[in-house]
Amino acid sequence: MGKVAIVNRMEAFVEMAMDEILSKRSDVCGCERCRLDQTALSLNALPPRYVVSDFGEVVTNLDLDSSQHKADCMVAVLQAIEIVRKNPRH
């Protein structure tokens, strides 16, 4: 049996949303520190979606693919970006 790991699937969705938004924004710092702060703030605003199996990942991905979840994720990322933009820690 291979190594089993616990994964928060929300991280991948936040990363994708952040990539999409930041690719369209030239007024936001893209340094590693700001990016990590934006990610942490976004994840703290959203419920975690932990999985430990392939089946759990499939079921969770179906749930996370809903339009409401995508909207919630985008809102959390946009809010985090604005917070960090106004108060960068670099």
DRENRO-915846 format. One record per atom (N, C-alpha, C, O): atom name; x, y, z; residue in one letter. Coordinates in pm, 1 decimal, padded with zeros to 6 digits, always signed. Layout:
! residues N
 guse       xx       yy       zz sese
   CA        X        Y        Z    A
...
***
This chain:
! residues 90
 guse       xx       yy       zz sese
    N +00084.5 -00118.7 +00000.0    M
   CA +00000.0 +00000.0 +00000.0    M
    C +00088.4 +00124.2 +00000.0    M
    O +00187.2 +00130.6 +00073.1    M
    N +00052.8 +00222.9 -00082.1    G
   CA +00129.7 +00346.4 -00092.9    G
    C +00108.3 +00437.0 +00027.1    G
    O +00024.6 +00410.7 +00113.5    G
    N +00184.4 +00541.9 +00029.8    K
   CA +00173.8 +00639.9 +00137.6    K
    C +00039.1 +00711.8 +00130.1    K
    O -00003.2 +00756.7 +00023.6    K
    N -00025.4 +00721.3 +00242.5    V
   CA -00153.8 +00790.3 +00251.1    V
    C -00128.5 +00929.5 +00309.3    V
    O -00052.8 +00945.0 +00405.1    V
    N -00192.1 +01028.9 +00250.9    A
   CA -00175.6 +01166.0 +00298.2    A
    C -00311.0 +01232.7 +00308.2    A
    O -00404.4 +01199.9 +00235.0    A
    N -00319.4 +01325.3 +00398.7    I
   CA -00440.8 +01406.0 +00411.6    I
    C -00418.0 +01534.5 +00331.2    I
    O -00313.9 +01599.1 +00343.4    I
    N -00516.4 +01570.0 +00249.3    V
   CA -00502.6 +01684.2 +00159.0    V
    C -00626.2 +01772.3 +00170.8    V
    O -00739.1 +01723.2 +00171.0    V
    N -00603.7 +01901.6 +00180.5    N
   CA -00714.1 +01997.6 +00177.7    N
    C -00735.3 +02037.0 +00031.7    N
    O -00658.8 +02116.9 -00022.2    N
    N -00837.5 +01982.4 -00032.1    R
   CA -00863.8 +02009.6 -00173.9    R
    C -00893.7 +02156.6 -00198.9    R
    O -00881.5 +02203.6 -00312.0    R
    N -00932.1 +02228.9 -00096.4    M
   CA -00962.1 +02370.9 -00111.7    M
    C -00837.8 +02448.5 -00156.4    M
    O -00849.2 +02550.6 -00224.1    M
    N -00718.7 +02399.6 -00118.2    E
   CA -00595.9 +02469.1 -00156.7    E
    C -00582.0 +02479.8 -00308.2    E
    O -00547.2 +02586.0 -00359.9    E
    N -00608.6 +02372.1 -00378.6    A
   CA -00596.4 +02374.2 -00524.5    A
    C -00697.2 +02470.0 -00586.6    A
    O -00665.3 +02539.7 -00682.9    A
    N -00818.2 +02474.1 -00532.6    F
   CA -00919.5 +02563.4 -00587.1    F
    C -00884.4 +02709.3 -00560.6    F
    O -00906.4 +02794.7 -00646.5    F
    N -00830.3 +02738.5 -00443.5    V
   CA -00787.3 +02874.6 -00412.0    V
    C -00672.1 +02915.0 -00504.6    V
    O -00670.3 +03026.7 -00556.4    V
    N -00577.1 +02825.0 -00525.1    E
   CA -00464.0 +02854.6 -00613.6    E
    C -00511.3 +02886.0 -00755.9    E
    O -00463.2 +02980.6 -00818.2    E
    N -00605.1 +02806.5 -00806.5    M
   CA -00656.3 +02831.4 -00941.9    M
    C -00728.1 +02965.3 -00949.8    M
    O -00709.4 +03040.4 -01045.5    M
    N -00810.7 +02995.7 -00849.0    A
   CA -00883.2 +03122.8 -00848.1    A
    C -00784.9 +03239.7 -00838.2    A
    O -00802.2 +03341.8 -00904.6    A
    N -00682.3 +03224.0 -00755.2    M
   CA -00583.9 +03330.0 -00738.9    M
    C -00506.5 +03351.8 -00868.2    M
    O -00483.2 +03466.2 -00907.2    M
    N -00466.2 +03244.1 -00935.4    D
   CA -00396.3 +03257.3 -01063.7    D
    C -00481.8 +03333.1 -01164.5    D
    O -00433.3 +03421.6 -01235.0    D
    N -00609.1 +03297.3 -01170.2    E
   CA -00700.0 +03362.0 -01265.3    E
    C -00714.3 +03511.6 -01236.3    E
    O -00707.2 +03594.3 -01327.3    E
    N -00734.2 +03544.7 -01110.7    I
   CA -00755.9 +03685.2 -01073.6    I
    C -00627.6 +03766.1 -01089.1    I
    O -00629.9 +03875.2 -01146.0    I
    N -00515.4 +03713.8 -01038.8    L
   CA -00390.7 +03789.7 -01042.7    L
    C -00337.9 +03808.5 -01184.0    L
    O -00264.8 +03903.9 -01210.3    L
    N -00373.8 +03719.2 -01275.2    S
   CA -00329.5 +03735.4 -01414.0    S
    C -00393.3 +03857.6 -01479.2    S
    O -00344.8 +03906.7 -01581.1    S
    N -00501.5 +03906.2 -01420.5    K
   CA -00573.8 +04021.2 -01475.3    K
    C -00549.6 +04149.8 -01396.8    K
    O -00602.6 +04255.4 -01431.4    K
    N -00468.2 +04140.1 -01289.7    R
   CA -00447.0 +04256.0 -01203.2    R
    C -00300.7 +04297.7 -01205.4    R
    O -00212.7 +04218.9 -01170.7    R
    N -00274.8 +04419.9 -01245.6    S
   CA -00137.2 +04470.0 -01244.4    S
    C -00109.5 +04552.8 -01118.7    S
    O +00004.3 +04593.4 -01095.1    S
    N -00212.3 +04577.8 -01038.8    D
   CA -00197.7 +04661.5 -00919.8    D
    C -00172.6 +04580.8 -00793.4    D
    O -00178.4 +04635.5 -00683.2    D
    N -00144.6 +04451.3 -00807.5    V
   CA -00127.6 +04363.5 -00692.1    V
    C +00012.8 +04304.0 -00695.1    V
    O +00058.0 +04254.5 -00798.4    V
    N +00080.4 +04309.1 -00582.6    C
   CA +00214.7 +04251.9 -00572.0    C
    C +00206.7 +04099.5 -00586.1    C
    O +00118.9 +04035.3 -00528.4    C
    N +00297.9 +04044.1 -00662.2    G
   CA +00299.0 +03900.5 -00683.8    G
    C +00414.7 +03830.2 -00615.4    G
    O +00445.7 +03715.9 -00649.0    G
    N +00479.9 +03896.9 -00519.0    C
   CA +00592.1 +03832.9 -00451.2    C
    C +00543.3 +03712.6 -00368.9    C
    O +00424.6 +03700.2 -00338.5    C
    N +00636.9 +03625.9 -00334.4    E
   CA +00600.9 +03503.0 -00264.0    E
    C +00530.5 +03531.5 -00130.8    E
    O +00434.1 +03463.3 -00096.1    E
    N +00578.0 +03631.5 -00056.4    R
   CA +00518.8 +03662.6 +00074.5    R
    C +00373.4 +03707.4 +00059.7    R
    O +00285.9 +03660.7 +00132.7    R
    N +00348.0 +03797.9 -00034.9    C
   CA +00211.0 +03845.4 -00056.9    C
    C +00121.9 +03731.0 -00103.9    C
    O +00007.6 +03718.9 -00060.1    C
    N +00173.9 +03647.8 -00192.3    R
   CA +00096.3 +03534.1 -00243.3    R
    C +00059.9 +03438.1 -00129.9    R
    O -00053.5 +03390.8 -00122.7    R
    N +00155.3 +03409.3 -00041.9    L
   CA +00127.3 +03320.3 +00071.6    L
    C +00026.5 +03382.8 +00167.5    L
    O -00061.5 +03313.6 +00218.6    L
    N +00038.6 +03512.5 +00192.4    D
   CA -00058.4 +03581.3 +00279.1    D
    C -00197.9 +03577.0 +00217.0    D
    O -00296.1 +03552.4 +00287.0    D
    N -00207.2 +03600.6 +00087.0    Q
   CA -00336.5 +03594.9 +00018.1    Q
    C -00396.4 +03455.0 +00025.3    Q
    O -00516.4 +03439.4 +00047.5    Q
    N -00313.6 +03354.4 +00006.6    T
   CA -00360.7 +03216.0 +00011.6    T
    C -00409.5 +03180.7 +00151.2    T
    O -00516.6 +03122.1 +00167.0    T
    N -00331.1 +03216.2 +00252.8    A
   CA -00369.3 +03184.7 +00390.8    A
    C -00500.9 +03253.6 +00429.1    A
    O -00588.4 +03191.6 +00489.6    A
    N -00514.2 +03380.6 +00394.1    L
   CA -00638.1 +03452.4 +00425.1    L
    C -00757.5 +03390.0 +00352.7    L
    O -00865.3 +03375.4 +00410.4    L
    N -00737.8 +03353.9 +00228.0    S
   CA -00846.1 +03291.1 +00151.6    S
    C -00888.3 +03159.1 +00215.1    S
    O -01007.1 +03134.0 +00235.1    S
    N -00790.2 +03075.4 +00246.6    L
   CA -00821.3 +02944.3 +00304.5    L
    C -00887.5 +02956.9 +00441.0    L
    O -00974.6 +02876.9 +00475.0    L
    N -00847.5 +03055.8 +00519.2    N
   CA -00909.4 +03075.6 +00650.3    N
    C -01054.1 +03121.9 +00639.5    N
    O -01132.3 +03103.7 +00732.8    N
    N -01090.2 +03181.7 +00526.3    A
   CA -01227.0 +03229.3 +00506.6    A
    C -01319.7 +03121.4 +00450.3    A
    O -01441.5 +03139.1 +00446.0    A
    N -01261.2 +03010.4 +00407.5    L
   CA -01339.7 +02903.6 +00343.8    L
    C -01336.0 +02776.3 +00428.1    L
    O -01238.5 +02751.7 +00499.1    L
    N -01441.6 +02695.5 +00420.5    P
   CA -01438.1 +02569.0 +00494.3    P
    C -01339.4 +02472.3 +00429.5    P
    O -01335.6 +02461.3 +00307.0    P
    N -01259.3 +02401.9 +00510.2    P
   CA -01165.1 +02305.7 +00451.3    P
    C -01238.8 +02186.7 +00391.8    P
    O -01349.5 +02153.5 +00434.2    P
    N -01177.2 +02123.5 +00294.1    R
   CA -01232.1 +02003.3 +00231.5    R
    C -01120.0 +01898.8 +00226.9    R
    O -01052.4 +01882.5 +00125.3    R
    N -01102.0 +01828.2 +00339.9    Y
   CA -00994.5 +01730.2 +00350.6    Y
    C -01034.9 +01597.1 +00290.4    Y
    O -01148.9 +01552.8 +00304.7    Y
    N -00939.6 +01533.6 +00222.6    V
   CA -00960.9 +01400.6 +00166.7    V
    C -00838.4 +01315.2 +00196.6    V
    O -00728.1 +01366.4 +00215.5    V
    N -00860.2 +01183.1 +00200.6    V
   CA -00749.8 +01090.2 +00222.7    V
    C -00750.7 +00975.2 +00122.0    V
    O -00667.4 +00884.9 +00130.1    V
    N -00844.4 +00978.2 +00027.2    S
   CA -00852.8 +00870.7 -00070.9    S
    C -00891.1 +00926.4 -00207.0    S
    O -00939.8 +01038.9 -00218.4    S
    N -00868.2 +00845.7 -00310.0    D
   CA -00907.1 +00886.5 -00445.3    D
    C -01057.9 +00905.9 -00454.7    D
    O -01105.2 +01000.1 -00518.1    D
    N -01133.3 +00815.9 -00391.0    F
   CA -01279.7 +00827.3 -00393.7    F
    C -01323.5 +00956.5 -00325.6    F
    O -01410.2 +01027.4 -00376.8    F
    N -01264.9 +00986.9 -00211.9    G
   CA -01297.6 +01110.8 -00140.6    G
    C -01265.5 +01232.6 -00224.1    G
    O -01337.0 +01332.7 -00219.8    G
    N -01156.8 +01223.8 -00300.7    E
   CA -01120.2 +01336.4 -00386.1    E
    C -01221.2 +01356.0 -00497.9    E
    O -01257.1 +01469.3 -00530.0    E
    N -01267.1 +01247.9 -00556.9    V
   CA -01366.6 +01256.9 -00663.8    V
    C -01495.6 +01318.7 -00611.8    V
    O -01550.2 +01410.1 -00673.7    V
    N -01544.2 +01269.6 -00499.0    V
   CA -01668.2 +01321.1 -00440.8    V
    C -01652.4 +01467.8 -00403.0    V
    O -01741.1 +01549.0 -00429.2    V
    N -01540.9 +01501.4 -00342.3    T
   CA -01516.2 +01640.2 -00302.2    T
    C -01504.4 +01731.2 -00423.2    T
    O -01556.8 +01842.6 -00421.7    T
    N -01436.8 +01686.1 -00527.6    N
   CA -01423.8 +01767.7 -00648.4    N
    C -01559.3 +01795.2 -00712.8    N
    O -01582.8 +01904.7 -00763.8    N
    N -01648.1 +01696.4 -00710.7    L
   CA -01782.9 +01717.9 -00764.0    L
    C -01854.8 +01826.2 -00684.4    L
    O -01921.7 +01912.3 -00741.6    L
    N -01840.7 +01821.3 -00552.6    D
   CA -01903.1 +01921.0 -00465.6    D
    C -01842.3 +02059.4 -00490.8    D
    O -01914.1 +02159.2 -00497.0    D
    N -01710.4 +02064.2 -00505.3    L
   CA -01641.0 +02191.7 -00523.3    L
    C -01661.2 +02250.9 -00662.4    L
    O -01630.4 +02367.9 -00685.4    L
    N -01712.7 +02170.7 -00754.6    D
   CA -01734.0 +02217.2 -00890.8    D
    C -01863.9 +02296.9 -00907.0    D
    O -01892.7 +02345.4 -01016.4    D
    N -01941.8 +02310.9 -00800.8    S
   CA -02068.2 +02383.4 -00809.9    S
    C -02042.9 +02533.1 -00831.2    S
    O -01940.3 +02586.4 -00788.7    S
    N -02136.3 +02598.8 -00896.3    S
   CA -02120.0 +02742.0 -00923.0    S
    C -02119.4 +02823.4 -00793.5    S
    O -02051.3 +02925.7 -00785.4    S
    N -02194.1 +02779.4 -00692.9    Q
   CA -02194.5 +02851.6 -00565.2    Q
    C -02058.0 +02842.1 -00497.9    Q
    O -02007.4 +02941.1 -00445.2    Q
    N -01999.1 +02724.0 -00499.6    H
   CA -01866.9 +02709.4 -00439.5    H
    C -01765.0 +02795.5 -00512.9    H
    O -01682.8 +02861.5 -00449.3    H
    N -01769.2 +02795.6 -00644.5    K
   CA -01675.8 +02877.1 -00722.1    K
    C -01691.0 +03024.3 -00687.8    K
    O -01591.7 +03095.9 -00675.0    K
    N -01814.7 +03069.8 -00672.8    A
   CA -01839.5 +03209.6 -00636.6    A
    C -01785.4 +03239.3 -00497.1    A
    O -01721.9 +03342.6 -00476.1    A
    N -01810.0 +03149.7 -00401.9    D
   CA -01759.2 +03168.6 -00265.4    D
    C -01606.9 +03175.9 -00264.1    D
    O -01548.0 +03257.6 -00193.3    D
    N -01544.9 +03090.4 -00342.4    C
   CA -01398.9 +03087.1 -00350.3    C
    C -01345.6 +03216.5 -00410.6    C
    O -01249.3 +03273.5 -00359.4    C
    N -01406.6 +03263.0 -00517.8    M
   CA -01362.9 +03387.4 -00582.4    M
    C -01377.4 +03506.2 -00487.4    M
    O -01289.2 +03591.9 -00480.9    M
    N -01487.6 +03511.3 -00414.4    V
   CA -01509.0 +03621.1 -00319.6    V
    C -01401.4 +03618.9 -00211.3    V
    O -01345.0 +03723.3 -00178.4    V
    N -01372.6 +03501.9 -00155.7    A
   CA -01270.5 +03490.3 -00050.9    A
    C -01133.7 +03533.6 -00104.1    A
    O -01059.5 +03603.2 -00034.8    A
    N -01100.6 +03493.2 -00225.1    V
   CA -00971.7 +03529.5 -00284.2    V
    C -00966.0 +03679.9 -00311.2    V
    O -00865.8 +03744.2 -00280.0    V
    N -01071.0 +03735.9 -00368.1    L
   CA -01073.3 +03880.8 -00394.6    L
    C -01058.4 +03961.6 -00265.4    L
    O -00985.7 +04060.9 -00262.0    L
    N -01126.6 +03919.4 -00160.5    Q
   CA -01115.8 +03989.6 -00032.2    Q
    C -00974.3 +03978.9 +00024.2    Q
    O -00920.3 +04076.8 +00075.8    Q
    N -00914.6 +03861.4 +00014.5    A
   CA -00778.3 +03842.5 +00064.4    A
    C -00678.8 +03926.8 -00014.6    A
    O -00587.7 +03986.1 +00043.2    A
    N -00695.7 +03932.2 -00145.1    I
   CA -00607.2 +04012.9 -00229.4    I
    C -00614.9 +04159.3 -00188.9    I
    O -00512.1 +04226.3 -00179.6    I
    N -00733.9 +04209.1 -00165.1    E
   CA -00749.2 +04349.9 -00125.9    E
    C -00687.1 +04377.6 +00010.5    E
    O -00624.3 +04481.7 +00029.8    E
    N -00703.8 +04286.6 +00104.0    I
   CA -00644.9 +04304.5 +00236.9    I
    C -00493.1 +04312.9 +00226.7    I
    O -00431.1 +04401.5 +00285.6    I
    N -00433.5 +04220.6 +00151.9    V
   CA -00287.9 +04217.9 +00138.5    V
    C -00239.4 +04336.3 +00054.5    V
    O -00133.6 +04392.5 +00082.7    V
    N -00314.7 +04374.1 -00047.0    R
   CA -00276.0 +04488.3 -00130.8    R
    C -00265.9 +04616.5 -00047.6    R
    O -00176.3 +04698.4 -00067.8    R
    N -00358.8 +04631.9 +00045.2    K
   CA -00361.5 +04751.9 +00128.7    K
    C -00260.2 +04745.9 +00243.7    K
    O -00219.5 +04849.7 +00295.9    K
    N -00220.0 +04626.2 +00282.7    N
   CA -00129.7 +04608.1 +00396.8    N
    C -00023.8 +04502.1 +00368.4    N
    O -00019.4 +04401.0 +00438.5    N
    N +00062.2 +04521.8 +00267.5    P
   CA +00161.6 +04419.0 +00237.7    P
    C +00264.2 +04407.5 +00351.7    P
    O +00296.9 +04506.0 +00417.8    P
    N +00313.9 +04284.6 +00372.6    R
   CA +00409.9 +04262.7 +00481.4    R
    C +00551.7 +04238.5 +00429.6    R
    O +00635.7 +04187.9 +00503.9    R
    N +00579.8 +04273.1 +00305.1    H
   CA +00715.4 +04254.2 +00252.1    H
    C +00796.7 +04380.7 +00269.8    H
    O +00913.6 +04384.8 +00231.4    H
***
